[in-house]
Amino acid sequence: MILPPILINSMIVYSNTRSLTDLYVRMQAEIQALRVQHHDLDLYLVTAFFTSVLLLLIFMGILYLSRRAKTVYLVDFTTFQAPDELKVSHDYFMKHSKEINVFPQEAIDFQEKLVYKTGLGNETYLPPGIMSMPPNVNMEMARKEAEMVFTGCLDDLFARTCVKPREVDILIVNCSLFCPTPSTAAMIMNKYKMRSDTMSYNLGGMGCSASIISIDLAKHLLQVKPNAVAVVVSYENITQNWYRGCERSMLVTNTLFRVGGAAILLSNRSKDSWRAKYKLFASVRTTKAENDKAFNSVYQLEDKDNIKGVRLASGRELLEVIGDALKTNLSVLGPMVLPWSEQIKFFVNFCQRRLSPHKKIPSYTPNFKTAFQHLCIHAGGRAVIDGLEQNFRLSPYDVEPSRATLFRYGNTSSSSIWYELNYIEKRHKVKKGEKVWQLSFGSGFKCNSAVWVSLRDIE
């Protein structure tokens, strides 16, 4: 009779419930009553039977709890709002580019032609190092840009959620192009004096899709660490990555990328379920790095004059790479989210094309609008948004958050999907039970998806 109490105590610690304790107490009372009325043999048989049943229930309970995935809650998130003195209009951008005397006239003409067609507005932001005259793009200014962004995001996040920095169990930071030593994650831990046992991760070189990679990493860590809080910080640092050469494929980034960042608070604590905005429904990651064309589509290197920058593939080539990666991603995500009607249509079309290879039967593209009520498509550029709008038969309303984010903030890399979600909450509203699809693309080449379910009306 020693084993059952030990197992019950273990079960209580694991599941935080007293139901098995109550069951055991009642069983002991029944056995005590039988002790008075029956002989020792009968008592032994009854005790053995009840103990066996109890052990079976405990085993099944432990097996269920160990296999059940923990719910990942998105408690809240914040986006960085740069000060007005860092605002840059198209005219100021061109004026500043001319006055610093580092660009040849050919590069000036190309940027002037491009900047008015990118989809960016006149109120995006550049970092202090680039805005200064002359520009100061050393390591110190890059660190200042990083601290400005993550401090602005995290101060607001901790204030809004009433979570103290020392309560954070997991910290994940992603920034592609700025990887100092100590890392940005270490800078945050030092700034906010986080605990020494905080699990910190710093992801670099993962491109504009890195925020969902960080979310996916946090999801897996929260499955094995009970009652934990995770903070994800997504940003890009452009101080030292402002290209000052004349290669057209590398000048595009100057006209697209701007300062931005986001901080996200995740939790698997049951007590956070009542105040959380969303719960994570699915996350799917796709990498096409085995394909040379995809691998080289977004590539950091030095030009012929040994000036470092990021080379982007041509618009058509980049859209082909995006399309291929997206197709692979959706082949995994589709069965998770699409209603049966859409899955059946896709299956029938697939069978028709297989059974009639000589007939030109167009492939059926599932209507993903039946699975999601809101879309956050990475604001990588006007051409990317236009292409996805056309191929997925999206309405202007569907892509409005992406276009508005690109116009107001520019391409803020991995954090753009959070600016879009912030726009949706404020302009489109999110009702309880609705699904939000975050879709991002990045170097590698990667296509990543995250699906969130709203836990309450968000207005």
C-alpha positions, 0 to 999 in steps of 0.5 A: 500500500505504499506505492499508490500514495507515492504515485498519487503524490507524483500525479498531483505535482504533475497535474495540479489536481486533487481529484486522484487524492480524493479518489484514494481517500474514498477507496481507503474508507471503503476498504476500512469499512470492509475490514470490519465486515469481511475476513482477511482473504476477502479484504485482500482481494478487494484491496488488490482489485482497487489498487490495480484499478487505481494504478491503471488510472494513474498510468493512463492519466500520466500518459495523457498529460505527458502527450498533451501539447501545452497551449501557447498563449500570446499575452500581448505584443508591442511595436516600436515607434521611433521619435519624430526627429528620425522621420525621413521623407522621400525628398529628405532621403534623396537630399541626404543621399546627395549631400553625404558625397559617397554615391556616384551620380548613377546610384543617386539617379537609380535610388531617386527613380526607385524610392517613389515606386517602392510603396513607402510613404513620407513618414518612415524612419532611419537610425540616428547613425545614418541620419547624422551628417556626416553619417556615423555607421560604426559599432557604437551607433549600431548598438545605440540603434539596437538599444533604442528599438528593444528598449522602446518595445520592452518597456512598453510590453512589461508595462502593459502586461505587468510582467517583471523582467525577472519573471521571464524564463525564455528570451529569444532575439532575432536580428539578421544583419547585426550580431555583436559580441556580447549578443543583443540577447545579452544586452537585453539581459544586462539592461533589465537585470534578468535572472541568470537561469533565463534561457536566452537565444540570439538568432542571426542571418535568418532574414525577414521571416525570423520572427515566426522562427523565433515564435516556433522555437518558443513554442517548442521550448514552452512544451518542455518547460512548465509554467514559463513566460517567453519574450521574443524580440524581433528587429533589424539593424540597418546602421552598418548595412546601409549600402554606399556603392553603385550596384543596382541590385544592392541599392534596392535595400536602401530604399526599402528597409527602415527602423522597426521592431516588436516584442512579444510575450508568450506563456503556457501558464493557465493563469494567463489564459484569461487575459491573453489575446491569442493562442497559437494554432499552428506554425509551419516553417519551410526552407528551400536552401537546397535550391541554388536559385533560392539560396542566392536570391537574397545574399550578403556580399561585397561588390567590386569595390569591396563595399558590403551590402545585400543583393536582391534577385530581380523582381520576377526571379524573386517572385518565382522563388517566393512562389515555390517556397509558399507552395511547399509551405501551404502543402503542409499548412493547408490540411491543418486549417482548410475546411473539408470543402476546400480540401475535397476540391483540391483532391478532386482536381489533383486526381483529375490532373493525374488521371488525365495528364494529356488534358490541360486541367488547371491546378486548383488553388484552395481559397485560404480566405475560408480558413482565415479572417485576417492576413498579415503578409510580410510587407517586403515591397509593393511587388511582393504584395501585388503578386500575392494579392493576384495569385490568391485572389485577395481583395484590397481589404485583405492586403490593406494591413500589409500596404498600410504597414509598408507605407507608414513604416517601410520594410521593417524586416521580421517585425513587419507582421506585428505592425500589420497585426497591430493595424488589424486590431485597431482598424479591422477589429478581431472577434473571438474565435477568428483566425489570423494568418501571419506569412513571412519570407526571408533569406535562405530562402524561407517561407514561414507561417503562424496561425493564431486564434483570438481568445476574445474580442480585440478592439 
